[in-house]
Amino acid sequence: MPLVVYKNFPYTFVLLYQNMKTKITSDQLDELIICHKCHTLHKKVSITNGSKALCKSCKGVLYHRDDSLIEKGLALSITGLILFILANAFPLIKVDILGQEQVISILSMVVRLVESEYYIVALFVVYLVFIFPLMIFLIYITLFFLLKTTKKEQVVEELLILLSKIVPWNMSDIFLISILVSLVKLMGMLEIHIGISFWTLTLFVIIDIYMTRSIHIGELWKIKEEIYMEPK
């Protein structure tokens, strides 16, 4: 059953109101979860493997349980990292202009932006398309490995906090969409050959979106608490 419903109030205001009215302690707050769609506050309940907890009001997914999440997450993270390296190591597309072939890669795009003195744009591209995605998947690999081996609890906490801060800055999917839009516009004017990097980038973005949608930070915190509460 929902505890309180304030659709127009931010999450912090809802919890503050609840805390003021009922004197909820910090431990009790850990047992609550809010729906990100309708902002309905719920009390967490235990669910079985493979099941989902739904919002009472909008039927949105609050959280789900997957006992093999660590193994799946580690496998997907390693696969995503390999695809990301390949996407940056090979050409994205090859363009034939009047008999002259030009190779375009992610690195060459940044170099041309710098040569054109678009320094701020180049900096944004480097961070949003290269550094942040690389950091995210390296964090995922380290995080799942530590959870698997039940080591370094403090490091796991710091990685979870860092992950929650940089995930919103990952723009790999937007970058891929912009490439697709450019290709559609240029296909009628130029002869374009799709490179290996384009397909590996596409697969990387698919894995990235799947992990973002399927693996929530809150679930990783819960797994972390369950693992490190158990006697070693």
N, C-alpha and C positions, 0 to 999 in steps of 0.2 A: 504493500500500500504506500502511496506517496505521502511524504511528511508535510510538504508545503509546495505550493505552486505559485510562482511569480514569473510569468513569461517575459516581462519587460525589465526584469532586474538582473544585473550581472551576478555571476557565481559568488563573488566575494560578499556582496550585499545579502544574498540569500543566507549564506552561512553565518554572517554577522547577526542577522535578524534572529536566526535560530538559536545562536549562542546566547544572545541577550534574553530571549524569551524563556528558554528552558535550561540555561546554564550547562550547555553541553561541554564536556571536557575534550581535550585534544585526542584522547584515545577513542572517544565516541565519534568524533568527527572522521576518524579513519574508517569507520564502518559505514559512512554515507557516500553516496555517489550521485552526481547530477547528470541529467540528460542534456547533451550538448545541443539538441534540437529544440526542445520546448522548455528547458531549464526546470524540470520537475526534479525535486530532491527525493531520493530513495534510500532505503537501508539495504546494504549488501546482504545477500543470502548465499549460502553454499549451493553450487550446482555441480552436476555430474560431468564427466569428460564428454566433450563433443556437443554440449548444450549451450544455450545462450540465455542471458537475462535481458528481458525486454522492458522498455518504459511502459508504465501503466497508462500514460496519457496518449502518447503518439506511436507506441509500439516500436520505437527505434531501439537498436541494439545498444545496451549499456555496457556489457562485457560478455565474454564467452570464455569457456575453459577448454584448453587443449593440452593434455599432459605431455605431448611430444613437441611442444612449441619450441623448446630450446634446441632440439636436434634439427627441426625444420628451419628455424631461424638461422642457425649456424651454416647449414647447407646453402640456403638462399643467399646469405651474406657473402660467402666465399665465391659462389657463382656470380653474384652481382659485381664483386670486385674484379674478377677476371674479365667479365664483359666490359667493365668500365676501362680497364687498362687497354683492351683491344680497341675500344671505341676511340681512344686517344692516340693509338699507335699507327692507325691506318687512315687512308683518305676517306672523307665522308662522301664526296662526289667528284666526278671528273667532268669538266665542261669543255666542249669542243666549240671554239670561237674562230670562225674563218680558217679552219684547218689547224689552229693552234690549240693544243690541249692544256688546260689548267687544272691542277689538282687542288682541291679545297679540303682542309682538315680543320679540326678545332683549334690546333695550335696556330695554323696559318691565319685563321680568322682573327685571333688575338694580335698577331704580329702586324697584320694590315691595319687594325684599329689603332695600334700604337704609331705606325708609320703615318697614318692620316691625322695624328695628334688628337685622337679621341681617347685621351688617357683615362678619364673617369669611366667611360663606357667599357673600355678594355678591362679596367679594374673590376667592375661589376661582373663582367663575363667570367673572369678568372675565378672570382670568389663563388658566384652562384652556380656556375656550370662545372667547375673543376674542383676547387678546394672543399666546398661544403659537401658535395656528394661523396668525395673521397673520404672525408672525415667521418661522415655518417656510417659508411659501410665498414671502415676500420673500427669504429666504435662498436658497431653491431657484432663484428667478429670477436673482438676482445671481450665484450659483455657476455655473449653467449658462451664463450669458452670458460670464463670465470664462473658463470652460473653452473656450467656443466661440471666443473672441477670443485665447486663450492669453496673457492679461495678469494681472498682480498675483498671482504665485504665493503670496506670503506671506498675502495676503488670503484666497485660496482655502483655505489651510491653517487659518486662524483660523475661517473660516465652517464648515468641515467639523467642527472641534472643537466649535463652538457648536451646530451642528445635532445632533450626537450626544448633547448634553446635554439639549436641550429637546424632541426628538422623543418621548421616553417620557412627557412631560407633556401631550401633545396628547390631549384628551378629547372631541373633536367627535363621534366615533362613540357614546360613552357618552351624551352629551347628546341625540343624535338618538333613541337607544333609549328614554331616559327620556321624551321627548316622545311617542313612539309608545305607550308603556305608559299614559301619562296620557290620551291620546286614546281608547284602548280602554275605559278605565274610565269616561270621561265621555260616550261616545257614546249610552248608554242613558238619560242624564239630561238632556243639553243638546243643543241644535242647534248643530253645529259646522261651520264653513266653512274649508276648507284655503286658506291664503294662498300667494302667490307665493314668499315666503321659505322656506316648508316644502319646496317642490320644489327650489329652488336649494340649500338646505342639504343635502338628500338627495344631489343630484348632487355637491356639494362633498365630502361624506363618502365617496362612492364613489371619487372621484379621490384623496382623501387616503389611503384604505385601499390602493388600487392602487399608489400611489407608495411607501407604506411597505413593502408586501410585495414589490414588484418592484425597487425601487432601494435597494440596501443601501449603507451608509456605506463599507464596505470596497471595494466596486466603484468608488465615486467616488474614493477614495484611489488606487486602481490606475490609473484613467483620468488622474487628476491627475499621477501619476508618469510615465506614458507620454507625456503631452502636453508637460510641461515639461522632459523629458529630451531631446526632439527639438530640433535646432538651429533657432533662429528665423530 
